[in-house]
């Protein structure tokens, strides 16, 4: 039985780890650049922010759509993990729900630019939307159920209704500086509160 070269194996593992770090750095940098400069920002701007060469970006993400998709997926995962974390560290489930909705709004406002950039690839966009619902509907359910169980909000609100309603309120935010969906969403949350017993 022949043994592989341990030094070669360690070197390969190190390269894979470096590759994963670079990939994550590119996704993080792209998300920041897309937020300030839009999804059509120059790739060299993303490379500079990530501290990598252009070749590294193209090795991990051959097309701009690949990079946009990776950013979109990362933001969905961040939202999915934020819900349970907020339930653990906030004072009440309603606080957790409110803070998570604030993160959700941040995502939706930036998501419209990402989504528009992928509209020409309808299959990719449909897959992303399905992933969005699959990952975030259970988190929304968990937050709503916790708030209902604590007596913070009234029962009856459906997770999809809440997500869809907030999404609809966020439409148009980027094109009209006079419109702030957060004010209406705050009123929506206020309407969910259980009336104080007299």
Residue, then its C-alpha position, 0 to 999 in steps of 0.5 A: x500500500x502506497x502512502x500519499x505525500x503528506x506535504x502535498x496533501x497539506x498544501x492542497x488543503x491549504x490551497x482549498x482553504x485559501x480559495x474558500x477565503x478568497x471566494x468569501x472575500x469576493x462575495x462580501x466585497x461584491x455585496x458592498x459594491x453592489x449596494x453603493x454602485x449597483x450590480x453593473x459596477x466594474x469588476x476591478x472595483x470589487x477585486x480592489x475591495x476584496x484584495x484579490x486579482x481580477x483572475x481570482x474573481x473570474x476563476x470563482x465566478x466566470x460571469x457577472x450573473x454567477x457573482x450576483x447569484x452568489x451574493x443573493x444566496x449569501x444574503x439569504x443564508x445570512x437572513x436565515x441564520x439571523x432569525x434564530x440568533x435574534x430569538x436567543x439574544x433579544x428581550x422579547x420575541x416581538x423584538x426579535x421579529x421587528x429586528x429581523x424584519x428590519x434586516x429583511x427590508x435591507x435585503x429586499x431593498x438591495x434585492x430588487x437590483x440583484x433580481x432585475x439583473x437576473x431577469x434575463x435568466x428566468x430559470x436562474x431567477x426562478x430557482x433563486x426565488x424558490x430558494x428564498x422562500x424555502x429558506x426564509x419561510x420557516x424562519x418567518x414562521x419561527x419568529x411569528x410563532x414565538x411572538x404569538x406564544x409569548x402573547x406579543x402579537x395576535x394569531x392569524x398572520x401567515x408567514x407568506x402574507x407577512x413576507x409578501x406584504x413587506x415586499x410589496x411595501x418595499x417596491x419603489x423605494x429606490x426610485x422615490x427618495x420621499x418614500x420610506x417603507x420602514x414607516x409603513x412597516x412599523x405601522x404594520x407591526x403595530x397592527x399585529x400587536x395583541x391589545x393590552x388587556x384592561 
